[in-house]
Every structure is written in C-alpha cells, then in structure tokens.
Amino acid sequence: MLKLTLIMIMILTIIPIIVIIFVLRRFRTTIKQSIGELFPTMSLLSSKMENSDNWNGLDYSYRYEKKGKSGANFSITIPCPTQGSFRLSKMLATDRFFLRTGMSVHVKTGVPLFDDQYFIQTDYPEFAASIFNIEANRLVILHLFKLGFNSIELKNEKLTVSIFPFQFKHQLTKQLAEDVVSHLAKIKNTVPASLAYQPGYSDNWKQKRRLAFWLPSIMGIGGVAALIFSLIKFQPVASGGMFLESLRYSLPAVLFMLWYSAKVLKGRTTSHRDWMLVGGICLIAFVTTAHGVLMFTNGYLDTSETNRYDLRIVDKQRKSSGRNTSYVIYTDSWREGEEMHKFSISSKKFKTVEPGTSMMHVETRAGKWRYEWFVTRYLD
C-alpha cells in the first residue's frame, strides 16, 4: 500500500512538471517564430528588448516591452525632425460619442471613409490635416493597420508605429520591418520641418485646463490626509452611514466640477479624454475629502461624555483571500439592535485571544454629527 502511494505521488509530481516544460518549450518556439529574427537573444524572461538598423541610409529602431498585466508593446521608430505632433489610432465608440456631443473636435481629411475610421489627437489640427490630406499618407496608414499596427505617433521628433497589445501570433521579420520603415519614410517626407501652424488652443485655455486638473488634485491630497488621520484618531464605530451622508456633499461638487471642466476643456481633439481624466480625479478627490472632513469634524468637535464597555469575546476567525489574511474577533455588542460586533486585530493578538474568556474594552463617544466613534479599545 505504501509503495502504491509513493508511486502515485511520483506520477502526480512528474506529470505537471512535464506539462510545464512542454508549454514553456512551445511558448519559446512561438516567440522565435514571431520576433526571433528581430531579437535573436530574446528569452522567456525578457521584459524589454531594443535594436536598431538602417534602411537605405535611414536609421530606425524597433522595441519590444512588456507593460505589466495590460500586455506588451512592439514599436518601430524613425527620426522625424519637426516641432509638430499627433497621434492617430482607430476611432473608438467614446470618440464618436463625444464628437457628436461637441465636446471634442475631429481633424478631417475630407475623405469620409478615412475620417470615420481613424481619430487624430493633436495640439496642431492644421498641421495634422496638412499631412493626412495627402492621399499617399492615408494609403500608408491603411497599409500599416492592415499589417496589425494600431497606432502611429509623431512626438519629440520621432515617428513611431506600434502594436498594443502585442501578441506572438504577429509574424515580425526584418523584411516586414523594412517595409514598415519605407512607408513611414513616405509620411516623414511630407511633414513640415518648421511649424507654421498655430496650436488649437490659447494661453487662457491652458490656464483653465491647469485649474481643472489642479483644483481636484490638491483637494484630493488634503482629503486623503484628513481621512487617514481621522481613521486613526476618530474612527467611527460604523462608517457606512457616515459615508452615505458625505455623498450629499461630495456628489453635487463632482457634478459641478464635471460641468465646469466640460465648459473649459471642450473644443480640442483630446478634450473628451482630458474631461474623463478630470472626472475620475474629481470623483476620488471630492468623495474622499467629504468623507474625511465629516469624520474629522465628527470627532474633533465632539464634546459628549465618554462611555466605557467591557465586552466578552465570543468567537474569533482567521480569513484568507488570495495572499491576504485577516484576523477578526466577535464580541457581545453594546449597540441597540446588534447582537455581536466585529473587530480586526493583529495576528500576534489573535493567538492570545480565548473566546468566552478574553475581554475587549471599548470607550466611545456619541460624535458631533451623531456618528459614534472609538476613543480607545484594547484587549485584556
């Protein structure tokens, strides 16, 4: 019986190892077939690879980089000396929606099929339009996207075409890289070296944009500080009701800021994306700030008497979720309508707790806004 058990353990151990080795070898073969010609030294552990070459006197570079859980990026870049910039990608549903609402504007080439399929982000609409009004450049875009690339960007005097997320089903060879470079060179040859176009915004707009970003950002920093301090000093016994109460103040502020930022940011190709970013910052900042201020004032302005409770511990539990482990105890409750109250404690204290014997000592106050909070709490 013992021999049979040992054999089964060996089989159950060896089979997974064989499967893992097979999968890794298969994946390594896939990598070599995909981009092995461009990156001969690439391995399974490579997170970033970069190489350079020359095509007909034009230097170019290509780069592979993992970007965490979001995937990997592959790009090919050529130099393109100019002061202008743009980014072209596929038209998204959000782009179409905000174009219809008038929040953002579209750089149009006059070719409906192209304009409906691609979206151009730029601070210089006339500059970008002068490039893509040329039919040959639009054909280059169609060709590159057909190869699997999904964005092209001109920034910091470099013209880059990218695939993100990159998948190893893409077969990238030196011949393909040179084909891409030859097409990028066609666009480069039509890009004005000097920027004779005015930006699509004014200095006044830039000041309003800074205000739209900085106001919620600064408030958010203060709100986080107030919330952290209050959780340490004036932690409420039950924070759910206080949080809902804080929404009465934070949500109107968020709605006002969304209206204000929409008013000052609209009219550019990237207006809707700036607006969504400001909206996300506002939601976090104002909700955090309102909750933190309400919690702080509830404790700091409280003048009520301190109440003391000696509570018997009736149960303790160790809860695991993934890599996180929490330790909680349950005591008799002093609150009306509640049979037991839950406390989180450290693993060291958890080991010393004996349900039915150990005691939790609690001191609370009623709170300025009638949200009871802990003055202190400790175990025997």
C-alpha positions as CSV (number, residue, x, y, z in Angstrom):
1,M,0.0,0.0,0.0
2,L,2.9,2.3,0.9
3,K,4.6,1.6,-2.4
4,L,1.5,2.3,-4.4
5,T,1.1,5.6,-2.5
6,L,4.7,6.6,-3.3
7,I,4.2,5.7,-7.0
8,M,1.0,7.8,-7.2
9,I,2.8,10.8,-5.5
10,M,5.7,10.5,-8.1
11,I,3.3,10.3,-11.0
12,L,1.2,13.3,-9.8
13,T,4.5,15.3,-9.3
14,I,6.2,14.3,-12.6
15,I,3.2,14.9,-14.9
16,P,2.7,18.6,-14.0
17,I,6.5,19.2,-14.5
18,I,6.4,17.6,-17.9
19,V,3.3,19.7,-18.9
20,I,5.1,22.9,-17.7
21,I,8.3,22.0,-19.7
22,F,6.2,21.3,-22.8
23,V,4.2,24.5,-22.5
24,L,7.4,26.6,-22.0
25,R,9.2,25.0,-24.9
26,R,6.1,25.5,-27.1
27,F,5.9,29.2,-26.0
28,R,9.7,29.7,-26.7
29,T,9.2,28.3,-30.2
30,T,6.3,30.7,-30.7
31,I,8.4,33.6,-29.6
32,K,11.2,32.7,-32.0
33,Q,8.8,32.3,-34.9
34,S,7.2,35.6,-34.1
35,I,10.1,38.1,-33.4
36,G,13.1,35.8,-33.1
37,E,14.6,37.3,-36.3
38,L,14.5,40.8,-34.9
39,F,15.6,39.8,-31.4
40,P,17.8,36.7,-31.6
41,T,18.8,36.9,-27.9
42,M,15.3,37.2,-26.6
43,S,14.2,34.8,-23.9
44,L,11.1,34.0,-21.9
45,L,12.2,36.3,-19.1
46,S,12.9,39.3,-21.4
47,S,10.7,42.2,-20.5
48,K,12.4,44.8,-22.7
49,M,14.3,44.4,-25.9
50,E,15.5,47.1,-28.3
51,N,17.5,47.0,-31.5
52,S,18.4,49.3,-34.4
53,D,19.2,49.0,-38.1
54,N,19.5,51.0,-41.3
55,W,17.4,51.0,-44.4
56,N,18.6,52.9,-47.5
57,G,20.5,55.4,-45.3
58,L,17.6,55.9,-42.9
59,D,18.3,54.8,-39.3
60,Y,15.4,53.1,-37.5
61,S,14.9,51.3,-34.2
62,Y,12.4,48.7,-33.0
63,R,11.4,47.9,-29.5
64,Y,9.5,45.2,-27.5
65,E,8.4,46.0,-24.0
66,K,6.1,44.2,-21.5
67,K,3.7,46.6,-19.8
68,G,2.5,44.6,-16.8
69,K,-0.8,42.8,-16.9
70,S,-2.0,45.1,-19.8
71,G,0.2,43.3,-22.3
72,A,3.3,44.0,-24.4
73,N,4.0,46.7,-26.9
74,F,6.0,46.4,-30.1
75,S,7.1,49.6,-32.0
76,I,9.2,50.8,-34.9
77,T,10.6,54.3,-34.9
78,I,12.3,56.6,-37.3
79,P,13.6,60.1,-36.8
80,C,11.3,62.9,-38.0
81,P,12.6,66.4,-37.1
82,T,9.7,68.8,-36.6
83,Q,8.0,70.8,-33.9
84,G,4.6,69.3,-34.5
85,S,3.0,66.3,-33.0
86,F,0.0,64.0,-33.5
87,R,-1.3,60.5,-32.6
88,L,-3.5,58.5,-34.9
89,S,-5.5,55.4,-33.9
90,K,-8.7,53.6,-34.6
91,M,-11.9,55.6,-33.8
92,L,-13.4,54.3,-30.6
93,A,-17.1,54.4,-29.5
94,T,-16.2,57.0,-26.9
95,D,-14.5,59.2,-29.6
96,R,-17.7,59.0,-31.7
97,F,-20.0,59.9,-28.8
98,F,-18.0,62.9,-27.7
99,L,-17.7,64.1,-31.2
100,R,-21.5,64.1,-31.6
101,T,-21.9,66.0,-28.3
102,G,-19.5,68.7,-29.4
103,M,-17.0,68.1,-26.5
104,S,-14.1,67.3,-28.8
105,V,-13.3,68.1,-32.4
106,H,-12.1,66.0,-35.3
107,V,-9.2,66.6,-37.7
108,K,-10.9,65.9,-41.0
109,T,-9.2,65.0,-44.3
110,G,-12.3,65.3,-46.4
111,V,-12.5,61.6,-47.1
112,P,-15.5,60.3,-45.1
113,L,-14.4,56.7,-45.1
114,F,-11.0,57.6,-43.6
115,D,-12.3,60.2,-41.2
116,D,-15.0,57.8,-39.9
117,Q,-12.4,55.0,-39.2
118,Y,-9.5,56.9,-37.6
119,F,-9.1,59.5,-34.9
120,I,-6.3,62.0,-34.7
121,Q,-5.2,63.6,-31.5
122,T,-3.1,66.8,-31.8
123,D,-2.5,70.2,-30.4
124,Y,-2.0,71.4,-34.0
125,P,-5.1,70.4,-36.1
126,E,-4.0,72.3,-39.2
127,F,-0.5,70.7,-39.0
128,A,-2.0,67.2,-38.8
129,A,-4.6,67.9,-41.5
130,S,-1.8,69.1,-43.9
131,I,-0.2,65.6,-43.5
132,F,-3.2,63.4,-43.9
133,N,-4.9,65.5,-46.6
134,I,-2.3,63.8,-48.8
135,E,-3.8,60.6,-50.3
136,A,-0.4,58.8,-50.3
137,N,-0.2,59.2,-46.5
138,R,-3.7,57.9,-46.0
139,L,-2.7,54.8,-48.0
140,V,0.3,54.3,-45.8
141,I,-2.0,54.3,-42.7
142,L,-4.3,51.7,-44.3
143,H,-1.3,49.6,-45.2
144,L,0.3,49.7,-41.7
145,F,-3.0,49.0,-39.9
146,K,-3.6,46.1,-42.2
147,L,-0.3,44.6,-41.1
148,G,-1.6,44.7,-37.5
149,F,-0.3,48.0,-36.2
150,N,-2.9,50.1,-34.3
151,S,-1.4,53.5,-33.7
152,I,1.1,55.9,-35.2
153,E,2.5,58.8,-33.2
154,L,4.7,61.8,-34.0
155,K,6.3,63.1,-30.8
156,N,9.7,64.6,-29.8
157,E,10.9,64.5,-33.4
158,K,10.3,60.7,-33.7
159,L,7.7,59.0,-35.8
160,T,6.6,55.7,-34.2
161,V,4.1,53.0,-35.2
162,S,3.0,50.5,-32.6
163,I,1.1,47.3,-31.9
164,F,-0.5,47.2,-28.5
165,P,-1.3,44.8,-27.0
166,F,1.3,42.8,-28.9
167,Q,0.5,39.0,-29.4
168,F,3.0,36.5,-30.6
169,K,0.7,35.5,-33.4
170,H,2.1,38.5,-35.3
171,Q,5.0,37.4,-37.5
172,L,7.6,40.2,-37.5
173,T,10.6,39.8,-39.7
174,K,13.4,42.1,-40.9
175,Q,11.7,42.2,-44.3
176,L,8.4,43.4,-42.6
177,A,10.3,46.0,-40.5
178,E,12.0,47.4,-43.6
179,D,8.6,47.5,-45.4
180,V,7.2,49.5,-42.4
181,V,10.2,51.9,-42.4
182,S,9.8,52.5,-46.1
183,H,6.2,53.5,-45.6
184,L,7.0,55.7,-42.5
185,A,9.6,57.4,-44.7
186,K,6.8,58.5,-47.1
187,I,5.0,60.3,-44.3
188,K,8.2,61.8,-42.9
189,N,9.0,63.3,-46.3
190,T,5.7,65.3,-46.2
191,V,6.0,66.5,-42.6
192,P,6.8,70.2,-42.4
193,A,10.1,70.7,-40.7
194,S,9.1,74.1,-39.3
195,L,5.8,74.6,-37.5
196,A,3.9,77.3,-39.4
197,Y,0.6,76.4,-37.7
198,Q,-0.9,77.8,-34.6
199,P,-1.9,75.5,-31.8
200,G,-5.6,74.7,-31.4
201,Y,-5.8,76.4,-28.0
202,S,-5.0,79.8,-26.4
203,D,-2.9,80.6,-23.3
204,N,-6.1,81.4,-21.5
205,W,-7.4,77.8,-22.2
206,K,-4.1,76.4,-20.8
207,Q,-4.6,78.3,-17.6
208,K,-8.2,77.0,-17.3
209,R,-7.0,73.5,-18.0
210,R,-4.5,73.6,-15.2
211,L,-7.2,74.8,-12.8
212,A,-9.5,72.0,-13.9
213,F,-6.7,69.5,-13.0
214,W,-5.1,71.1,-10.0
215,L,-8.2,72.1,-8.0
216,P,-9.4,68.5,-7.5
217,S,-5.8,67.1,-7.2
218,I,-4.9,69.5,-4.4
219,M,-8.2,68.9,-2.7
220,G,-7.8,65.1,-3.1
221,I,-4.4,65.2,-1.4
222,G,-5.8,67.1,1.6
223,G,-8.8,64.8,1.7
224,V,-6.7,61.7,1.8
225,A,-4.6,63.2,4.6
226,A,-7.8,64.1,6.6
227,L,-9.3,60.6,6.0
228,I,-6.1,58.8,7.1
229,F,-5.7,61.0,10.2
230,S,-9.4,60.6,11.1
231,L,-9.4,56.8,10.7
232,I,-6.5,56.7,13.2
233,K,-7.8,59.3,15.7
234,F,-11.6,59.4,15.3
235,Q,-12.6,56.1,13.7
236,P,-16.4,55.7,13.6
237,V,-17.9,52.5,15.0
238,A,-19.9,52.1,11.8
239,S,-18.7,54.1,8.8
240,G,-21.3,53.1,6.3
241,G,-23.9,55.7,7.4
242,M,-21.3,58.4,7.6
243,F,-20.0,57.6,4.0
244,L,-23.6,57.9,2.6
245,E,-24.0,61.1,4.5
246,S,-20.8,62.5,2.9
247,L,-22.2,61.8,-0.6
248,R,-24.8,64.5,0.0
249,Y,-21.9,67.0,-0.2
250,S,-19.4,65.3,-2.5
251,L,-21.7,64.3,-5.4
252,P,-23.0,67.8,-6.1
253,A,-19.4,69.1,-6.0
254,V,-18.4,66.3,-8.5
255,L,-21.3,67.3,-10.8
256,F,-20.4,71.0,-10.7
257,M,-16.8,70.2,-11.5
258,L,-17.8,68.0,-14.4
259,W,-19.9,70.8,-15.8
260,Y,-17.1,73.4,-15.3
261,S,-14.4,71.2,-16.8
262,A,-16.6,70.3,-19.8
263,K,-17.1,74.0,-20.4
264,V,-13.4,74.9,-20.3
265,L,-11.9,71.8,-21.9
266,K,-14.2,71.4,-24.9
267,G,-13.1,72.2,-28.4
268,R,-9.9,70.2,-28.9
269,T,-9.2,66.7,-30.3
270,T,-8.2,65.4,-26.8
271,S,-10.9,67.3,-24.8
272,H,-13.0,64.3,-24.0
273,R,-10.1,62.3,-22.7
274,D,-9.0,65.2,-20.6
275,W,-12.5,65.5,-19.3
276,M,-12.8,61.8,-18.4
277,L,-9.5,62.0,-16.6
278,V,-10.6,65.1,-14.7
279,G,-13.9,63.4,-13.9
280,G,-12.1,60.4,-12.4
281,I,-9.8,62.7,-10.3
282,C,-12.8,64.7,-9.1
283,L,-14.8,61.6,-8.1
284,I,-11.9,60.3,-6.0
285,A,-10.9,63.7,-4.6
286,F,-14.3,65.0,-3.6
287,V,-15.7,61.8,-2.2
288,T,-12.5,61.2,-0.2
289,T,-12.4,64.9,1.0
290,A,-16.1,65.0,2.1
291,H,-15.8,61.7,4.0
292,G,-12.5,62.7,5.6
293,V,-13.8,66.1,6.7
294,L,-17.1,64.7,8.0
295,M,-15.2,62.1,10.0
296,F,-12.7,64.6,11.4
297,T,-15.2,67.2,12.5
298,N,-17.5,64.5,14.0
299,G,-14.6,63.6,16.4
300,Y,-12.7,66.8,16.8
301,L,-15.8,68.9,17.6
302,D,-17.4,66.3,19.8
303,T,-18.0,67.4,23.4
304,S,-20.1,64.5,24.6
305,E,-19.1,62.2,27.5
306,T,-17.0,59.1,27.1
307,N,-18.8,55.7,27.5
308,R,-16.9,52.6,28.6
309,Y,-17.9,49.0,27.7
310,D,-16.3,45.7,28.8
311,L,-17.2,43.2,26.1
312,R,-16.8,39.4,26.2
313,I,-15.2,37.8,23.1
314,V,-17.5,35.1,21.8
315,D,-15.6,34.0,18.6
316,K,-12.5,34.5,16.6
317,Q,-11.9,33.8,12.9
318,R,-8.9,33.8,10.5
319,K,-9.9,34.7,7.0
320,S,-7.8,34.3,3.9
321,S,-8.4,35.8,0.4
322,G,-5.6,35.2,-2.0
323,R,-2.4,36.4,-0.5
324,N,-4.2,38.5,2.2
325,T,-5.0,37.1,5.6
326,S,-7.2,39.0,8.2
327,Y,-7.8,38.2,11.8
328,V,-11.2,39.2,13.4
329,I,-12.9,38.7,16.7
330,Y,-16.6,38.9,17.6
331,T,-17.8,40.4,20.9
332,D,-21.1,40.9,22.6
333,S,-22.5,44.2,21.3
334,W,-23.3,47.3,23.3
335,R,-25.3,48.8,20.3
336,E,-29.0,48.5,20.1
337,G,-30.2,46.1,17.5
338,E,-26.8,44.4,17.1
339,E,-26.0,41.0,18.7
340,M,-22.3,40.9,18.0
341,H,-19.7,43.4,17.0
342,K,-16.6,42.6,14.8
343,F,-13.1,43.9,15.4
344,S,-10.0,43.4,13.3
345,I,-6.8,42.6,15.2
346,S,-3.2,41.6,14.5
347,S,-2.1,38.0,14.1
348,K,0.0,38.3,17.3
349,K,-3.0,39.4,19.4
350,F,-5.2,36.8,17.6
351,K,-3.1,34.0,19.1
352,T,-3.7,35.2,22.7
353,V,-7.5,35.5,22.4
354,E,-9.6,32.8,24.1
355,P,-13.3,33.0,23.1
356,G,-15.5,33.0,26.2
357,T,-12.7,34.2,28.5
358,S,-10.9,37.1,26.9
359,M,-12.4,40.6,27.1
360,M,-12.3,43.7,24.8
361,H,-12.5,47.0,26.5
362,V,-14.0,49.9,24.5
363,E,-14.5,53.6,25.0
364,T,-16.7,55.6,22.7
365,R,-18.3,59.0,22.3
366,A,-21.6,60.0,20.5
367,G,-20.0,62.2,17.9
368,K,-20.7,65.8,16.9
369,W,-22.9,64.6,14.0
370,R,-24.3,61.7,16.0
371,Y,-21.9,59.1,14.5
372,E,-20.4,57.1,17.4
373,W,-16.6,56.8,17.3
374,F,-13.9,55.0,19.2
375,V,-11.9,56.9,21.8
376,T,-9.9,53.7,22.6
377,R,-10.2,49.9,22.5
378,Y,-7.9,47.2,23.8
379,L,-7.7,43.6,24.8
380,D,-7.1,42.1,28.3
